[in-house]
Amino acid sequence: MALEYSGLKSFYIRFKPHLLMGFSQICYAFLNFITEASLNHGMNPNVYITYRHIVAGVFMFPFAYFLERKQRRKLTITLFVEIFVISLLGVGLSLNLYFVSLKYTTPAFVTSMVNTIFAITFVIAVLMRLEALDLGNRRGIAKVLGTLFSLAGGLVMTLYRGQALKNPWPPLIHIHGKAGNYHEDWVKGSILISTSCITWSLSYIMQAFTLRKYPAPLSLTTWMSFLGAAQSAVFTVIVEHRRAAWTIGFNIDLWSTLYGGVVISGLIIFIQLWCTEEKGPVFVAMFNPFLTVLVTVLAYLVVGEKLYVGSIIGGVTVIIGLYMLLWGKEGDIICEIKSKDPESLHVEKQGIQINSPENKLSAEEVKA
């Protein structure tokens, strides 16, 4: 019994970041539907981003203030500028450019471009030595192939349809209206969404460096929320001159703002920062293509949207690529453990570190 409990505990410790990132993608999937309903209702996307991050900042502030009082370092001018830039890249520019690009291209094209964030992050991380890549090792090759598979799968899901499958039951939720009205300008739209993806990737990279100097993810989340809200507000004032756009009622607009602020920009951003600190920016970014799979499946089962053969092929490809990436990155963990404790030879097979303080099991217990 003790061995079984220890095995579960060891499994949880080892795969905690994976479970948290999986949970975050589920939350993002629900965000897609509630945000779509709000935008269809008439919510201004730039106002939505501003309010959402104000809510996130207010929600996270007490947790950051009280829980990180001892570990939070002094905020210097240099560090503040660094956090300001991260907020600009990850919120002010990336999210606003994302929504503006929807006015000039199709949602399918934008989604396919968002799937490239992981590949961009991977390349930048390798160039900046945040990600180890040994092409002479099969795990290093798996990381490259996994990146290509995930990217290809995401593109197939959004750009290729094929035959449509019949829905198993009527829609459980109806989302009225159409947010897809756009003025086609593929050059402008492509530049905007490409810039959004690049700034998103750069924010992941910068977070990894900033967390080394400022190891307080709750406080960093709070600062990013407030600064991102201020930057988005300035952008909104420039592009939106109607006062009525800032008014929201007790309806789907309010609920989407609260959900996006508390759950996504608050809790999930904190989880991503923690995972970035533990596993690096590539680990966090590589779950992005999986979101496309979740949204497609939920849209088919819950909203009643059509599911195409291309989506199934792309989804399977994404999952294969994600598995290859996770397997490749496990090699980095094993090498790191062995460099610290060469006697820990059973880590890869057993999933536990025999000589670690948290798992004081004898070799006989492990074999049993």
N, C-alpha and C positions, 0 to 999 in steps of 0.2 A: 504493500500500500504506500509505504514511504517512498519506494523507488518510483511508483507510478506518479505520485504527487511531484517528486523531484523532476521527473521527465516532463510533465506538463509545465512546470515552472521554468525549466530550461528551455522548452519550446517557446514559451511566451517571451522570455528574455531575448532569445535569439531573433525571433520574428516580430517583435514588437513594432519596429519601424514599418515593416511590410503591412502588418495589420492596420496600423494607423493610417498609412497612405491609402490602403484599400477603402477604409472608412471615409477618408477625405474625398475620394472620387465618387462615392455614393452620395455624399452631401452635395458635391458639385453637380451631380446628375439631377437631383431634385431642384437645385438652383436654376438650371436651364428651363425647367417647366414653369416655375413660379415667376421667373423673370420674363419669360415669353408672354405669360398671361398679363403681367403688369404693363409691359410695353404695348401689347395689343389694346390694353385699356386706355392708353394715352399717356403713360408716364414718360417723361423726357429722360433718355438714357444717361445724359450727363448729370442731370439733377439727381437721378437715382444713385450714381456712383458717389456723388458728394454726400448725400444723406446717409448712404450705407456705411461710409467710412467714419462719419461723425458718430453714428450709433456704435460702431466697433470700438472707437477710441474711448467713448464714455463707458462702455461695458468692460473693457479690458483694464482701464486705469486702476480701479481699486485692487485688482489681483496683482498687477505689476507693482503697485506702490507698497503693498504689505508683504507679498511673498518674496520679493526680490530686493528687499531693503539692504540686506547684507552683501549679496553677490553683485549688485548693480554698481558698476564703476562710475567714476566722475565723468560727466558729459563735457568733454572739451569742445572747443569751436571746430576743430578738425573733424572730430567724431560726429558732431551735429551736421556738418556739411555732408559727410559721408552718408548719414542716414537720410538726409534731405534728397540726395541723389538717388538712393535706393528707392525711396518713396516716389520720386519723379519717374523712374524707370518702371517700377512695378505697379504703380497705380495711376499717377497723373498722366503719363503718356500711353502706356500699354492699353489700359482699359478704355480710355477715351478714343484713342485711335482705332481700337477694335470696333467700337460701336459706330464710329463715323464711316469706317470702311464698309459696313453693312448697307450704307446708303448708295454705294456705287457698284457693289458686286452681289452675288448670291450668298445665302447662308452656307450652302454646301461648299463653295469655294473658300469662304472664310474658315470653316471648320477644318478643311483639308490643310490650310496653311498653318493653323494653330498646332496641328500634329507635328509640324517641323520644329517646334520649340525644343523638343527633346534632342533632336539631332544637332541643332545649333548649340545648345548647352553642352552637349557631349564634346563637340569639336573644340569649343572655347576652353572647356575644363581640361582637356588633354593638352592644349597649347600652353595653358597656364599652370600645368603640373598639379592640378587639383584631382585629376583622375589618372590612375596608372593604366598604361596600355602597352602590353608586351605581345607583339604579333608573332613572336616565336613560341608563345604558349597557347594551348588550345582554349583556355579561358579568355585570353585576350582576343582571340579570333571570334569567340562566341559573343563578346561584347560588341564587336563591329557588326557581325551578322545580325545580332539581335536588334541593333539600332536600325539597320537597313530593313529588316523584316517589319519592325514596328512602324517605320515611316511608310513603307510600301502598303501595309495593311490599312493604315489610316487614309492614305490616298485612294485606295481601291474602294473603301467604304463610302467615301464622299463623291467620287468621280465616276464610279461604274455602278449601274443598277442591275441589269439582267431581269429575269422573270420575277414578278411579285408573288409573295406568298399570301394565302388567304388568312385573314384575321380569325383567331380561334373563338372570339366573343366580341360583343359590341363594346365600344369605348367605355371605360370606367370613369374617365374624366374628360370633359369637353372644354377645350381652349378656344374661345371665340375670337374672331377677328384675324387679320393678317398683318404681321409685322414686316412682311417681305416686300413692301413697296419700295423700289429703289430706282435711282436715275443711273442707268448703266454708263459707267466710265471705268473700264477695266484697268486702264493704265493708272489712273488716280487711286482706284480701290486697291490694286495690287501693291502699290508703293506704301499706302497707309497700313495695310495688314502685315506686310513684310517688316515695316518699321516697328509695328507693335510686337511682332514675334521676337525681333532682335532685342528690343528693350526689355521684354519679359525674360529672355535668356540671360541678359546682362545683370538683371536684378537678382536672379538665382546665384550667379557667380559672386556678385558683390556681397550678398548675404553671408556666404561662406567665409569671406575674409573679415567682415564686420563682426561676426559672432566670435571670432578669436580675440578681438579687442574688447568686445562688449558682450560677454557671455550671459546675457539676460534676455531670453527670447520673449518673455511676457512684456517687458519694457520696450523692446524693439518693435514688437507688434503694435503697441500703443502709439509709439512715436510715428510709425509708418501710417497708421490709420489717421491720426490728426493731420500730419503733414500732407498725406495723400488727399484728404478731404479739402484742405486749403488750396492745394494745387488744382484739384478738379473744379473747385468753386470759381477760381480765376478763369479757367478754360471755359466753364459754362457761361459766365458773364459775357465773355467775348462772343460766343456763338449763339447764345439764347438771350433775347431782349424782352421776352414776355414775362411779366411778373407772375402771371397765372401758372406758368410752368413750375414754379416753386411750391405751389399749393398741392398738398395731397390730403385725401380724406380717409375716413375709417373704412378702407376697402382693400382690395388686393395690392394696391400701391404701398400701403402701410405695411402689410404682412410681408411683402417681398423685400422691403427695405429692412425690416427687423430681422428677417431670416438671413438676408445677405450680410447684414452688419454683425449680428451676434454669432451666427454659426460659421459663415464663410470668412469674412474679413477679420473676425475675432478668433474663434476657436481653431478653425482650419489653418489660418495663416500661422498661428502659434505652433500647431502640429508640424507644419511644413518647415518652420524655422528649427524646431527641435530635431526633425529628421535630417535637415541640412547639416546641423551641428554634428549629428551622430554618423551620418552616412555620406554626406557630400551633396552638392547641387545636382549631379547627374541622377542620383537615386531618386530625388524628388521629381525631377522633370520627366523621368522615364515612365511615370504612371499616367502622363497626359493622354497618350493614345488609348489607354484603357477606358478613359472617360467616354470616348466616342462609342465604344462598344456598349457601355452601360446605357447611355442616352438612347441609342438605337433600339436596344432590347426593351427598355421601359416605354419608349414611344410606341412600340408595336403592341405590347401587352396592356398598357394602361390607357394611352391616349387614342389608340386605334389607328396610328399611322401605318403605312404599308412597309413591309419588310421585304427587301429584295435579295436575290441570290448573291449579288455583289457585296452586300453588307455582311452576309454570313461568311463568305470567303475572306473578306477583309478582316472581320472580327477574329476568325481563327488564326489568321496570319499575325495579327497584333498580339494575341495571347502566346503564340509560339515565340515571337520575338521578345516578349516580356519575360518569358521563362528562360530563354537563352541569356538575356541580360542579367537576370537575377543569379543564374548559375555562374556566369562569368564573374560577377561582382563578389560572389561567395569566395572565390579564389583570393581576392584581395584581403578578405577577413581572415582566412586561414593562414595566409602568409604573414599577416600582422601578428596573429596569435603565436605562430611558431617562432617568429623573430623575438618575441618577448619570453616565450616559454617553449623551448624546443622539445620538451618531453610531452607536450599536449598533442599526441599523434592521432587521437581518436575523435578530434573535433569534427572533421568532415563527415565521418561515418555515423557517429553517435549523436551529433548535434549538441554536444555538451563539452565543457572543458573540465576534465577530471580534477586537475590540480587547482582550480579556481576556488576562492573562499566561498562562493555562493553555491557550489556544487561539490561538496566534500563527500564524494562517493568513492568507494574502493574499486579497484579493477575487477574484483570478483562480483560486486553488485552490478556493475555495468554489463558484464558478460551474462549475468543471470537475467 
